[in-house]
Amino acid sequence: MWTSGRMSNAKNLFGLGVSLYFWGLMDLTTTVLSGSARPLTEGQEDNLSDKLHQRMKRSWVWNQFFVLEEYTGTDPLYVGKLHSDMDRGDGSIKYILSGEGAGIVFTIDDTTGDIHAIQRLDREERSQYTLRAQALDRRTGRPMEPESEFIIKIQDINDNEPKFLDGPYVASVPEMSPVGTSVIQVTATDADDPTYGNSARVVYSILQGQPYFSVDSRTGLIRTALMNMDREAKEYYEVIIQAKDMGGQLGGLAGTTTVNITLSDVNDNPPRFPQKHYQMSVLESAPVSSTVGRVVAKDLDEGINAEMKYSLVDGDGLDVFDINTDPNYQVGIITVRKPLSFESKKSYTLKVEGANPHLEMRFLNLGPFRDTTTVHISVEDVDEPPVFEPSIYFVEVPEDVEIGTTIQIISAKDPDVTNNSIRYSIDRSSDPGRFFYVDITSGALMTARPLDREDISWHNITVLAMELNNPSQVGSVSVTVKVLDVNDNAPEFARFYEAFVCENAKAGQLIQTVSAIDRDDPQEGQHFYYSLAPEAANNPNFTLRDNQDNTAWILTRRSGFRQHEQNTFYLPILISDNGRPVLSSTGTLTVHVCSCDEEGMVMSCNAEAYVLPVSLSRGALIAILACIFVLLVLVLLILSMRRQRKQPYIIDEEENIHENIVRYDDEGGGEEDTEAFDIAAMWNPREAQLVVKNRQDMLPEIESLSRYVPQACVMDNNVHNYVLAKLYEADMDLWAPPFDSLQTYMFEGNGSVAESLSSLQSVTTDSDQSYDYLTDWGPRFKKLAEMYGATDSSGALW
C-alpha cells in the first residue's frame, strides 16, 4: 500500500501504531502541503479538537502534492515522500518516478522515496504536473505494487504585475462636454491566480491628467472631470492610468499605461471678418467671370464647423458683381458679373456676409454665427480698342452690282473719354480675292471687283478699326456678304446626247429624252422650255415634245430610215429658262441610223463600231471564242511537229563511243574547248542520210571548204563521199545544223586549200628547221628535246 510522508489511511493505523498516529496528528494540525504549512484558524482548531476526542476514522488523500512557485533557494525544493508498505527500510525497494517533468523538473530518491524539485517553478507557465510512481524489488526488478499516479500542483504567489495589453490608448471626446462624459475604458490583466488570494485583484487610479479626467477604480472607465473644456484653448491631453494588484494594498505590484485624449471640435465659435472694410480695384476691360478680389471670415473651429457661406446682401453693385465660396480655403471670391465701363461708373460698394451653414442649437447663446464686411471696388480706366456698332453685319448684294458701289457703312467709335479718330481697313486674309474695299475714314464698304454668285456666293470679311493715336488698339467686326442671283447664265444640255434610230423605226417612236441645267438659282425655281431651233422647225425626220417637267422627248416623224442614204442626223434644240430677262441656248442632238433586229435591238451602225457587239448574242460570242481556241491549238500542233522533225541524231548506246572526231576551237583550255562528234554515223552513210534532216545539235561556225576542194583530188572512198555529201547538205539547207567538226577536219593532205595542219609527219620530213635550242630550256623540257634535238658524238643530248 502506497503512503506519503504526511498521509496514510485506516488500514495503516494498526500496522504502524504510534508513529502513524503522530504523523496523522501533524496532518490534522498543520495540513502539510508539499513541504509548506498553513496555520489553522480557530474554527479549524476547534474542529480538530472535536475530532481528536471523537477518535473518528479519517479518510486520507495521498495522490496530491503542493509546492510553491518561484522558489529561489540553492537546495532542491522538497515536494513530498513516497512510501510502500513493502518497504522494510533495508533498501530492498527501489522507487522509480515517471511522467511529466520526471528527471528534468522533479527527482526521487530511489531508496527513501523523497521527491524534490530541481528547477524553478512558474505557475503562470504550468499549474500542475501528472506523474507516476513504481516500487521495484531492487534485486529482481519485479514490481512490488501496481504503478500509481499522482499530481503535483504549483501554488501561486504574487509575482506578476498588472499589464495593459491594448495600451497605449487613443481616444477623443467632444469639447465642452458635460462632467462625467465617458471617454474610454482601459483594462489591465494580471497573470496571477484570480482564485487564490488578492494577487490578481486590480485597482485603477489616475497618475496624470487631473483635474480634467477621472477613472473608475474598479472598471477602468475614464470620464471627463472638468466642464467647458475648450479645444481652441487646449486640444491634446496625455493621461497616465495605473493598475495595482492586491486590491491596491501596500506591497502590491503595479503597471501603467498612457491614454492620449483629443478634444474633437464643435461649432462653438462664430465667424468674424478681420477687416470691416476692404478696398479693391478692377480694370474696366476685365472679362466677365474674372476675379476682382477675395474676402475671408476667420473661424476658430475646424472641419464642417468652419465651413462658410458668402453672399452679397447690399450695395450698388449687386447686379454687376458676384461672390462665390472656395470650398478648399473657405474664402469668398468676388467676380465680374457684367462688363464694366469706366466712362459709365467709376466705383461700386458691396456688403458681404459670411455665415456658418452648420449650427448647433446649444451654442446659439454665444452669439450670431454670421458677420458682415464692406467692400469698395474702384473701376480703372484703360485704353480700349474701337468698338463697332452693331457687333456684326449682314449684307445682301446682287451679283451684277457695279464696281465701286457702296454696299454698307461700317461704323466704330472709341469707348474712351478721349474719343480718338478711327481708321478702317480690311483684313486681307479674309478677302484674298480682293473683291471689296473700305474707305479709310468713312468706313464705306464698296465692291472692288465684279461679283459672280456662281463662283462665290458668300463672302465673310473682317473689317478692322484702328485708333489714329494708338495703332496698337485695333477692333474688328465680321461682315457677311450674300451675293444674290441674277439671271446671267443660259440653260444648256445636262450632258452630251447621242441617239440611235433603227431603220425599221416607225413614225412617232421615242428615241431620246433630254434635260438641261442652269447655273443660276432663281427664287421661284428652275423651269426650262424646249423647242426645235428655227432652222429645224419643219424638220421632216424628227419632232420634239416638251414634257413641262424640265425634260423633252425626241420622236421620229416618219419611218423608212436607211443607212446607205444617210446614217447621221444633227438636230438643233432651243432651250430657254424662266428668268428675267429670258436666256436661251441651242444644243445639238446627234442621231445615228442603225440596223436593228425585230425586237429593236441595235445590230450595227456606221457611226460607231463599238455598237456592233451589242447585237451579238451570247451563243455567237461563244462560237467565236471556240474558233479562236481551235486555231491556237492547230498552230501549236504544227510547231510541235516541225520541231520533232529537227530533233538531233540519236546515238545508239551500243556503238563505239570512242571513235570520235574532236574539234579544237582554239589553243588552250584543254577539254573545256573540245566538242565531240560520234563518227559511228559514218560507217553507214545510207542510214545517216535518212536522219540527216533531224540533226539539230550544231550550228555552222565557218564556211564549208568543200567548194575549194579540186575534183581531181577527191578520193574515191565511202568516207570521203559521205563527208562531201554532208557538207553540201549543210551549206544548202538553212534549217539543218552543220557538222562543224567535219567541216574543220573534212580532209587533210594534197589538194586541201588549208594544206595539212597535222604535225604527225613532221619528224619524217626533211625539214631544215633545227630544234637544238630545246636543250637550253632545262630539265623540264628534256623529254621534248630527246624527241626533236640532235645528239652529240657521245650519244648524249646535251
C-alpha positions in Angstrom: 0.0 0.0 0.0 1.4 3.4 -1.1 1.6 6.2 1.5 3.2 9.6 1.6 5.4 11.1 4.2 2.4 13.0 5.6 -0.5 10.7 4.7 -1.9 7.2 5.4 -5.2 5.5 5.7 -7.2 3.5 8.3 -5.6 0.2 7.3 -2.1 1.5 8.1 -3.1 2.8 11.6 -2.9 -0.6 13.1 0.3 -1.6 11.3 2.3 1.5 12.2 1.0 2.2 15.7 2.1 5.3 17.4 4.3 6.7 14.6 1.4 6.9 12.1 -0.8 8.4 14.8 1.9 11.1 15.3 2.1 11.8 11.6 -1.7 11.8 11.3 -1.8 14.4 14.1 0.6 16.5 12.3 -1.5 16.3 9.2 -4.6 17.4 11.1 -2.9 20.2 13.0 -0.7 21.7 10.2 -2.2 20.5 6.9 1.2 20.0 5.4 1.2 20.6 1.6 4.3 19.9 -0.4 6.7 20.8 2.4 4.9 24.1 3.4 2.5 24.5 6.3 -0.5 26.7 6.7 -1.6 27.7 10.3 -5.1 26.6 11.3 -7.8 29.1 12.2 -9.6 29.0 15.5 -12.5 27.2 13.9 -10.3 24.6 12.4 -8.6 24.1 15.8 -11.9 23.6 17.5 -12.9 21.1 14.8 -9.6 19.3 15.2 -10.1 19.1 19.0 -13.6 17.6 18.5 -12.2 15.1 16.0 -9.4 14.0 18.4 -11.8 13.4 21.2 -14.2 11.6 19.0 -11.5 9.3 17.6 -13.2 9.4 14.1 -12.0 7.2 11.3 -10.1 9.5 9.0 -10.0 9.5 5.1 -6.7 10.3 3.5 -5.9 11.7 0.1 -2.3 10.8 -0.7 -2.2 11.4 -4.5 -1.8 15.2 -4.4 1.2 17.3 -3.6 1.5 21.1 -3.4 4.6 23.2 -3.9 5.1 27.0 -4.0 6.3 28.6 -7.3 9.3 30.8 -7.7 11.4 29.0 -5.1 14.8 30.8 -5.1 16.8 28.6 -2.6 20.1 26.9 -3.5 19.0 23.4 -2.4 16.4 21.4 -4.2 12.9 22.1 -3.0 11.4 19.2 -1.1 8.0 18.2 -2.5 6.9 15.1 -0.6 7.7 11.4 0.1 6.5 8.1 -1.4 6.5 5.0 0.8 5.3 1.5 0.2 4.1 -0.9 2.8 6.5 -3.4 1.4 9.5 -1.2 2.3 11.2 -2.5 5.5 13.8 0.1 5.5 16.6 -2.2 4.4 17.0 -0.7 0.9 15.4 -3.7 -0.9 12.8 -1.5 -2.5 13.7 0.8 -5.4 11.4 3.8 -6.2 11.0 5.0 -9.8 9.4 8.3 -10.9 8.0 8.8 -14.4 5.6 11.2 -16.2 5.6 14.9 -16.8 8.8 16.6 -15.7 10.3 13.4 -14.2 14.0 13.6 -14.2 14.0 17.1 -15.5 11.9 19.1 -13.1 11.4 16.5 -10.3 13.7 13.8 -9.0 13.1 11.0 -6.5 15.5 9.2 -4.1 15.1 5.6 -5.2 15.8 4.4 -1.7 13.8 6.8 0.5 11.2 7.9 -2.0 11.8 11.6 -1.3 10.7 13.9 -4.2 12.5 17.2 -4.8 12.0 20.0 -7.4 15.3 20.8 -9.1 14.1 23.7 -11.3 12.3 27.0 -10.6 8.6 26.5 -11.0 6.3 29.1 -12.5 2.5 28.6 -12.1 1.8 31.0 -15.0 3.7 28.7 -17.3 2.4 25.5 -15.9 0.0 25.0 -13.0 0.4 21.2 -12.3 2.3 18.1 -13.3 1.0 14.5 -13.5 3.5 11.8 -12.5 3.6 8.0 -11.9 5.3 6.1 -9.2 6.6 2.5 -9.2 8.1 0.3 -6.4 10.5 -2.5 -7.6 12.4 -5.2 -5.9 15.9 -3.9 -6.1 17.3 -7.4 -6.6 14.9 -8.9 -9.1 13.4 -5.7 -10.6 9.9 -7.1 -10.1 7.2 -4.6 -9.3 6.2 -4.8 -5.7 3.0 -2.9 -6.0 0.9 -1.7 -9.0 2.0 1.6 -10.6 0.2 4.6 -9.1 -0.5 8.1 -10.5 -0.4 11.4 -8.5 -0.4 15.2 -9.2 1.9 17.9 -8.1 0.1 21.3 -8.1 2.0 24.6 -8.2 0.8 27.1 -5.6 0.5 30.7 -6.8 2.4 33.7 -5.3 2.0 37.4 -6.3 4.9 37.6 -8.8 3.1 39.3 -11.8 2.2 42.9 -12.1 -0.9 44.0 -14.0 -0.4 44.8 -17.7 -2.4 46.8 -20.2 -2.2 44.6 -23.2 -4.0 47.2 -25.5 -2.1 50.3 -24.5 -1.2 52.9 -25.2 -4.7 54.1 -25.9 -6.0 56.9 -28.2 -9.4 58.4 -27.6 -11.4 61.6 -28.3 -14.2 63.4 -26.7 -16.1 66.5 -27.9 -15.1 69.8 -26.4 -17.4 71.5 -24.0 -18.7 68.0 -22.9 -20.6 67.8 -19.5 -18.7 66.4 -16.5 -18.8 62.6 -16.4 -18.9 62.1 -20.1 -17.4 58.6 -20.9 -14.1 58.8 -22.8 -12.7 55.3 -23.0 -12.3 52.2 -20.8 -8.9 50.7 -20.1 -8.3 47.1 -18.9 -5.3 45.6 -17.1 -4.6 41.9 -17.0 -2.8 40.1 -14.1 -1.3 36.7 -14.8 -1.6 35.5 -11.2 -4.3 33.1 -10.0 -7.5 35.0 -9.5 -9.0 32.2 -7.4 -6.3 32.4 -4.7 -5.9 35.5 -2.5 -5.7 39.0 -3.9 -2.8 38.5 -6.2 -5.0 39.2 -9.3 -7.4 41.8 -7.8 -6.6 45.0 -9.7 -7.5 48.6 -8.7 -7.2 51.6 -11.2 -6.1 55.1 -10.4 -5.0 58.2 -12.4 -1.5 59.4 -12.0 -1.6 62.2 -14.6 -4.5 64.0 -16.2 -6.3 65.6 -13.3 -8.3 67.7 -12.9 -9.5 67.2 -16.5 -10.3 63.4 -16.3 -11.0 60.7 -13.7 -11.0 56.9 -13.8 -13.3 54.3 -12.1 -11.1 52.3 -9.7 -12.9 49.1 -10.4 -13.8 49.2 -14.1 -11.1 51.4 -15.5 -13.6 53.7 -17.3 -12.2 57.2 -17.9 -14.6 60.2 -17.7 -14.4 63.9 -18.1 -13.9 65.7 -14.7 -13.9 69.4 -15.8 -16.7 71.3 -17.5 -16.3 73.6 -20.5 -13.0 72.2 -21.8 -12.3 74.3 -24.9 -10.5 72.7 -27.9 -9.4 76.1 -29.1 -7.6 76.6 -25.7 -6.1 73.1 -25.3 -6.7 70.2 -27.7 -4.4 67.3 -26.6 -4.2 65.6 -23.2 -1.9 62.9 -22.0 -3.4 60.8 -19.2 -1.5 58.1 -17.3 -3.5 55.3 -15.6 -2.1 52.9 -13.0 -3.4 49.4 -12.2 -2.3 47.8 -8.9 -3.0 44.3 -7.7 -3.5 43.0 -4.1 -6.6 45.3 -4.1 -4.3 48.3 -4.1 -2.8 47.4 -0.7 0.7 48.2 0.3 3.1 45.7 -1.3 1.0 45.1 -4.4 2.5 45.2 -7.9 1.5 47.9 -10.3 1.5 48.7 -14.1 0.8 51.9 -16.0 -0.5 52.9 -19.5 -0.8 56.2 -21.4 -4.1 57.4 -22.8 -3.8 60.2 -25.5 -7.1 62.1 -25.4 -8.1 64.7 -28.1 -10.9 67.1 -27.8 -12.9 67.0 -31.0 -14.3 70.2 -32.4 -17.9 71.5 -32.1 -19.3 74.7 -33.7 -18.9 76.9 -30.7 -17.2 79.9 -32.4 -19.0 82.3 -34.7 -17.1 83.6 -37.8 -15.6 87.0 -37.7 -14.1 89.2 -40.5 -10.7 90.5 -39.5 -11.4 93.7 -41.5 -14.6 95.7 -41.6 -13.6 97.4 -44.8 -11.9 96.1 -48.0 -10.6 98.3 -50.8 -10.3 96.6 -54.3 -9.8 97.8 -57.9 -10.6 96.2 -61.3 -9.8 97.2 -64.9 -12.8 98.1 -66.9 -11.5 95.7 -69.6 -11.8 92.7 -67.2 -13.8 90.0 -68.8 -16.9 88.5 -67.3 -16.2 85.9 -64.6 -12.8 87.3 -63.9 -11.7 87.7 -60.3 -11.8 91.0 -58.6 -10.6 90.1 -55.1 -11.1 87.8 -52.0 -12.5 88.2 -48.5 -12.3 85.7 -45.6 -14.1 85.4 -42.3 -12.0 83.7 -39.6 -13.5 80.8 -37.7 -11.6 79.1 -34.8 -13.5 75.9 -35.4 -12.4 73.3 -38.0 -13.8 70.9 -40.5 -17.5 71.1 -41.1 -17.9 73.5 -38.2 -15.7 76.0 -40.0 -17.5 75.9 -43.4 -18.5 79.3 -44.7 -21.2 80.6 -47.0 -20.5 84.1 -48.5 -23.2 86.2 -50.1 -23.8 89.8 -51.2 -26.5 91.4 -49.0 -26.4 95.0 -50.0 -24.7 97.7 -52.2 -25.0 99.3 -55.6 -23.0 96.6 -57.4 -25.3 93.6 -56.8 -26.1 93.2 -60.5 -22.5 93.9 -61.6 -20.5 91.6 -59.3 -21.0 88.2 -57.8 -19.3 86.2 -55.0 -18.5 82.5 -54.7 -17.2 80.4 -51.9 -14.0 78.4 -52.3 -14.7 75.1 -50.5 -11.0 74.3 -50.0 -9.9 77.5 -48.3 -13.3 78.9 -47.2 -12.8 82.3 -48.8 -15.2 84.5 -50.7 -14.2 85.2 -54.3 -15.7 88.4 -55.8 -16.0 88.1 -59.7 -17.3 90.3 -62.5 -20.8 89.6 -63.5 -21.3 92.2 -66.3 -18.9 94.2 -68.5 -17.5 97.3 -66.8 -17.1 100.8 -68.2 -15.0 103.4 -66.5 -16.9 106.0 -68.6 -20.2 104.9 -67.2 -19.4 104.2 -63.5 -16.1 104.5 -61.7 -16.8 102.8 -58.3 -19.1 100.3 -56.5 -19.9 99.4 -52.9 -20.8 95.9 -51.7 -21.8 94.5 -48.4 -20.6 90.9 -47.9 -21.9 88.4 -45.3 -20.1 85.2 -44.1 -22.1 82.7 -42.2 -21.8 79.1 -40.9 -24.3 76.8 -42.6 -24.0 74.1 -39.9 -25.1 75.3 -36.5 -25.5 73.6 -33.0 -28.5 74.8 -31.1 -26.9 74.5 -27.6 -24.3 77.2 -28.6 -26.6 79.7 -30.1 -26.3 81.7 -26.9 -22.7 82.5 -27.8 -23.9 85.0 -30.4 -25.0 85.0 -34.1 -22.9 82.7 -36.3 -22.5 85.3 -39.1 -20.6 88.5 -39.8 -20.6 91.2 -42.4 -18.0 93.5 -44.1 -18.0 96.3 -46.6 -16.1 96.1 -50.0 -15.3 99.2 -52.1 -14.4 98.4 -55.7 -12.8 101.1 -58.0 -13.0 100.7 -61.8 -9.8 101.7 -63.5 -9.7 103.3 -67.0 -7.9 101.5 -69.8 -7.2 102.5 -73.4 -9.7 100.3 -75.2 -9.8 99.4 -78.9 -12.6 100.8 -81.1 -16.0 99.2 -80.7 -18.3 98.5 -83.7 -22.0 99.1 -83.6 -23.5 96.8 -84.3 -21.2 93.9 -83.4 -21.9 92.0 -86.7 -23.0 93.0 -90.2 -25.0 91.1 -92.8 -25.3 92.5 -96.3 -27.1 91.2 -99.4 -25.9 92.5 -102.8 -26.8 91.4 -106.4 -24.1 89.8 -108.4 -24.4 92.4 -111.2 -23.6 95.3 -108.9 -21.3 97.8 -110.5 -17.7 98.2 -109.3 -17.3 100.9 -106.7 -20.8 100.7 -105.3 -21.1 101.2 -101.6 -22.9 98.3 -100.1 -22.6 99.1 -96.3 -21.4 101.8 -94.0 -19.2 100.3 -91.2 -19.2 102.4 -88.0 -16.9 102.2 -85.0 -16.1 104.5 -82.1 -13.5 104.9 -79.4 -15.1 104.0 -76.0 -12.5 106.0 -74.1 -13.1 109.6 -73.0 -10.5 110.9 -75.4 -12.6 109.6 -78.3 -9.7 109.2 -80.8 -10.1 109.2 -84.5 -10.7 105.9 -86.3 -9.1 104.5 -89.4 -10.7 101.5 -91.2 -9.2 98.6 -93.2 -10.0 95.1 -94.4 -8.2 92.0 -93.1 -6.8 90.7 -96.4 -6.7 87.1 -95.1 -10.5 87.2 -95.0 -10.7 88.6 -98.6 -7.9 87.0 -100.6 -9.6 87.8 -103.9 -9.8 91.5 -103.0 -13.5 91.8 -104.0 -14.1 94.6 -101.6 -12.7 97.9 -100.4 -13.4 100.1 -97.4 -13.0 103.8 -97.1 -10.2 104.6 -94.6 -12.1 107.4 -92.9 -15.8 106.9 -93.5 -15.9 103.1 -93.2 -17.9 102.8 -96.5 -17.7 99.2 -97.8 -17.6 99.1 -101.6 -17.1 96.4 -104.3 -13.7 96.4 -106.0 -14.2 93.5 -108.5 -17.2 92.0 -110.3 -19.1 89.5 -108.2 -20.2 86.1 -109.5 -22.7 84.1 -107.5 -22.0 81.0 -109.5 -18.3 81.2 -108.4 -18.6 82.5 -104.8 -22.0 83.0 -103.3 -20.8 84.1 -99.8 -18.1 86.4 -98.6 -17.0 86.6 -95.0 -14.7 89.5 -94.5 -13.3 91.2 -91.4 -13.1 94.9 -91.2 -10.6 96.5 -88.8 -10.8 99.7 -86.9 -7.6 101.3 -85.5 -7.1 104.3 -83.3 -5.2 107.0 -85.1 -3.1 108.0 -82.0 -2.5 104.4 -80.8 -2.2 101.9 -83.7 -1.9 99.0 -81.2 -5.6 99.4 -80.3 -7.4 97.6 -83.1 -11.1 96.5 -83.1 -12.6 94.1 -85.6 -16.1 93.2 -86.9 -17.3 90.4 -89.1 -19.2 91.3 -92.3 -21.1 88.6 -94.1 -21.9 89.4 -97.7 -24.5 87.3 -99.5 -24.3 87.5 -103.3 -27.9 87.5 -104.8 -28.5 85.6 -108.0 -29.1 87.4 -111.4 -30.2 85.5 -114.5 -26.9 85.7 -116.3 -26.4 82.1 -117.4 -28.3 80.4 -120.3 -29.5 76.8 -119.8 -27.7 74.0 -121.6 -27.8 70.3 -122.0 -27.0 68.3 -118.9 -24.6 66.2 -120.9 -23.7 65.3 -124.5 -26.6 63.5 -126.1 -26.3 60.9 -128.9 -29.3 58.9 -130.1 -29.8 55.9 -132.3 -32.8 55.2 -134.6 -33.5 51.9 -136.3 -34.0 51.5 -140.0 -37.3 49.9 -139.2 -38.4 52.6 -136.8 -42.0 53.8 -137.1 -43.3 57.3 -137.0 -43.9 58.8 -133.5 -41.3 56.5 -131.9 -39.3 57.9 -128.8 -35.6 57.8 -129.5 -34.2 60.2 -126.7 -35.1 62.1 -123.6 -33.1 65.3 -123.0 -32.8 67.5 -119.9 -31.0 70.8 -119.2 -29.1 72.5 -116.3 -28.7 76.2 -115.4 -26.1 77.6 -113.1 -28.5 80.3 -111.9 -30.7 79.8 -108.9 -34.0 81.8 -109.3 -36.1 82.1 -106.2 -39.2 80.6 -107.9 -37.1 77.6 -109.1 -35.8 76.4 -112.4 -38.2 75.9 -115.4 -36.9 75.1 -118.9 -38.7 75.4 -122.3 -37.7 73.1 -125.2 -38.3 73.6 -129.0 -36.6 72.9 -132.2 -34.4 75.6 -133.5 -35.9 77.9 -136.1 -33.7 76.3 -138.8 -35.2 72.9 -137.9 -38.7 73.9 -137.2 -40.1 72.0 -140.2 -37.7 69.0 -139.8 -39.3 66.1 -141.8 -37.5 63.4 -139.8 -37.8 64.3 -136.1 -40.1 66.3 -133.8 -39.8 67.5 -130.2 -42.3 67.3 -127.3 -41.8 69.5 -124.2 -42.9 67.5 -121.1 -43.3 70.6 -118.9 -41.1 69.0 -116.2 -37.8 70.3 -117.4 -37.4 67.4 -119.9 -38.3 66.8 -123.5 -38.8 63.8 -125.8 -37.3 63.4 -129.3 -39.7 61.5 -131.6 -39.5 60.2 -135.1 -41.7 62.0 -137.6 -41.5 59.3 -140.3 -40.4 55.7 -141.0 -38.1 54.2 -143.6 -34.7 55.4 -142.4 -31.8 53.9 -144.5 -28.1 53.8 -143.6 -26.9 54.0 -147.1 -28.9 57.1 -147.8 -28.0 59.0 -144.6 -26.5 57.4 -141.4 -26.3 60.6 -139.2 -28.7 63.4 -138.4 -27.9 66.6 -136.4 -31.0 68.0 -134.6 -30.6 71.6 -133.1 -32.8 72.1 -130.0 -33.5 75.5 -128.4 -33.6 75.6 -124.5 -34.9 78.7 -122.7 -35.2 79.5 -119.0 -37.8 81.4 -117.0 -35.6 84.2 -115.8 -35.7 87.9 -116.4 -34.5 88.5 -118.9 -35.1 85.1 -120.6 -31.9 83.4 -121.7 -31.6 80.6 -124.1 -29.1 78.4 -125.9 -29.0 75.8 -128.7 -27.9 72.3 -128.2 -27.3 69.7 -130.9 -28.6 66.1 -130.7 -26.7 63.6 -132.9 -28.9 60.8 -134.2 -27.3 57.7 -135.9 -29.2 55.4 -138.2 -28.6 51.7 -137.3 -29.7 48.3 -138.4 -31.8 46.5 -135.7 -33.4 43.1 -135.2 -37.1 42.5 -135.0 -37.1 43.4 -131.2 -35.5 46.7 -131.9 -32.0 45.8 -130.6 -29.2 47.6 -132.5 -27.1 45.3 -134.6 -24.7 47.6 -136.5 -24.2 51.3 -137.0 -21.8 53.1 -139.3 -21.3 55.8 -136.9 -19.8 53.8 -134.0 -18.1 50.4 -134.4 -18.4 49.6 -130.7 -22.2 49.3 -131.1 -21.9 46.1 -133.1 -21.1 43.7 -130.2 -24.3 44.8 -128.6 -26.3 42.8 -131.2 -24.3 39.7 -130.8 -25.9 37.0 -128.7 -24.1 35.0 -126.1 -24.1 31.9 -128.3 -22.4 33.8 -131.1 -19.7 35.1 -128.8 -19.0 31.5 -127.5 -18.7 30.2 -131.1 -16.2 32.9 -132.0 -14.1 32.2 -128.9 -14.2 28.4 -129.7 -12.9 29.0 -133.2 -10.1 31.1 -131.9 -9.2 28.4 -129.4 -9.1 25.7 -132.2 -6.9 27.9 -134.4 -4.4 28.3 -131.5 -4.3 24.5 -130.9 -3.6 23.9 -134.6 -0.8 26.4 -134.7 0.8 24.8 -131.6 0.5 21.3 -133.0 2.2 22.3 -136.3 5.0 24.0 -134.5 5.5 20.9 -132.3 5.6 18.5 -135.3 8.1 20.7 -137.1 10.3 20.7 -134.0 10.2 17.0 -133.7 11.4 16.6 -137.4 14.5 18.6 -136.5 15.5 16.6 -133.4 19.2 15.8 -133.2 20.6 12.4 -134.3 20.2 9.9 -131.5 23.3 7.8 -130.9 22.9 4.2 -130.2 24.5 3.4 -126.8 25.8 0.1 -128.1 28.0 1.7 -130.7 31.6 2.6 -130.2 31.6 6.0 -128.5 35.4 6.2 -128.6 35.6 6.7 -132.3 35.0 10.5 -132.4 36.5 13.4 -134.3 37.3 16.2 -131.9 37.2 19.8 -133.0 39.5 22.4 -131.3 38.2 25.9 -131.5 41.5 27.4 -130.3 44.6 26.6 -128.5 44.4 26.4 -124.7 41.6 25.5 -122.4 42.0 21.8 -122.7 38.9 19.6 -122.5 36.6 22.6 -122.0 37.2 23.6 -125.6 36.5 20.2 -127.2 33.3 19.1 -128.7 32.8 15.5 -129.6 31.0 14.1 -132.7 30.1 10.5 -132.9 31.8 9.1 -136.1 29.8 6.0 -135.9 27.2 7.5 -138.2 29.8 7.5 -141.0 30.0 3.7 -141.1 26.6 3.5 -142.7 26.1 6.6 -145.0 22.7 5.4 -146.1 21.4 5.3 -142.6 22.9 8.7 -142.0 21.1 10.2 -145.0 17.8 9.1 -143.5 18.3 11.1 -140.3 20.4 13.9 -141.6 17.3 16.2 -141.7 16.8 15.6 -137.9 20.2 16.8 -136.7 20.0 20.0 -134.6 23.0 19.5 -132.3 25.3 22.1 -134.0 25.1 25.4 -135.9 27.5 26.4 -138.6 30.6 28.3 -137.5 32.7 28.6 -140.6 32.0 28.4 -144.3 32.3 24.9 -145.7 35.6 24.2 -147.5 34.2 21.6 -149.9 33.8 24.2 -152.6 37.6 24.7 -152.7 38.4 21.0 -153.0 39.5 20.2 -156.5 37.5 17.4 -158.0 40.7 15.6 -159.3 41.9 15.3 -155.7 38.8 13.7 -154.4 39.5 10.3 -153.2 37.1 7.6 -154.2 36.0 6.1 -150.9 32.9 6.0 -148.9 34.0 8.2 -146.1 35.1 10.9 -148.4 31.9 10.9 -150.4 29.8 10.9 -147.2 31.7 13.9 -145.9 31.2 15.9 -149.1 27.6 15.0 -149.2 27.2 16.1 -145.6 28.9 19.4 -146.3 26.8 20.1 -149.3 23.6 19.5 -147.3 24.8 21.7 -144.5 25.6 24.5 -147.0 22.3 24.3 -148.8 19.8 23.6 -146.0 19.3 26.7 -143.9 17.5 24.8 -141.2 19.8 21.8 -140.9 22.6 22.3 -138.4 26.1 21.9 -139.9 28.6 19.5 -138.5 31.4 21.9 -137.7 33.8 19.2 -136.6 33.6 17.6 -140.1 33.8 20.9 -141.9 37.0 21.8 -140.0 38.7 18.4 -140.4 37.0 17.2 -143.6 40.3 16.3 -145.3 43.9 16.8 -144.7 46.5 16.2 -147.4 47.1 17.1 -151.0 44.6 19.3 -152.7 43.5 21.0 -149.4 43.4 24.7 -149.6 44.4 24.9 -146.0 47.0 22.2 -146.6 48.0 19.8 -143.8 47.6 21.1 -140.3 49.0 17.9 -138.7 52.4 17.6 -137.2 52.4 13.8 -137.0 54.6 13.5 -140.1 57.0 16.4 -139.1 59.7 14.0 -137.9 59.8 12.1 -141.2 60.1 15.2 -143.4 63.4 16.6 -144.5 62.9 19.8 -142.6 65.8 22.3 -142.3 64.4 23.6 -139.1 66.7 22.9 -136.1 65.3 22.2 -132.6 68.7 22.3 -130.8 67.5 25.3 -128.8 65.3 22.9 -126.8 68.3 21.7 -125.0 68.7 25.2 -123.5 65.3 25.1 -121.8 66.4 23.0 -118.9 65.4 19.6 -117.4 61.7 20.4 -117.6 61.9 20.1 -121.4 64.2 17.1 -121.5 61.6 14.8 -123.0 60.8 17.2 -125.8 64.5 17.8 -126.5 65.0 14.0 -126.8 62.3 13.8 -129.5 63.5 16.7 -131.7 67.0 17.5 -130.6 70.3 16.3 -132.2 72.6 14.0 -130.2 76.2 14.8 -129.7 79.1 12.4 -130.6 78.9 10.8 -127.2 75.3 9.9 -127.7 74.1 12.5 -125.2 71.6 15.2 -126.0 73.5 17.9 -124.1 
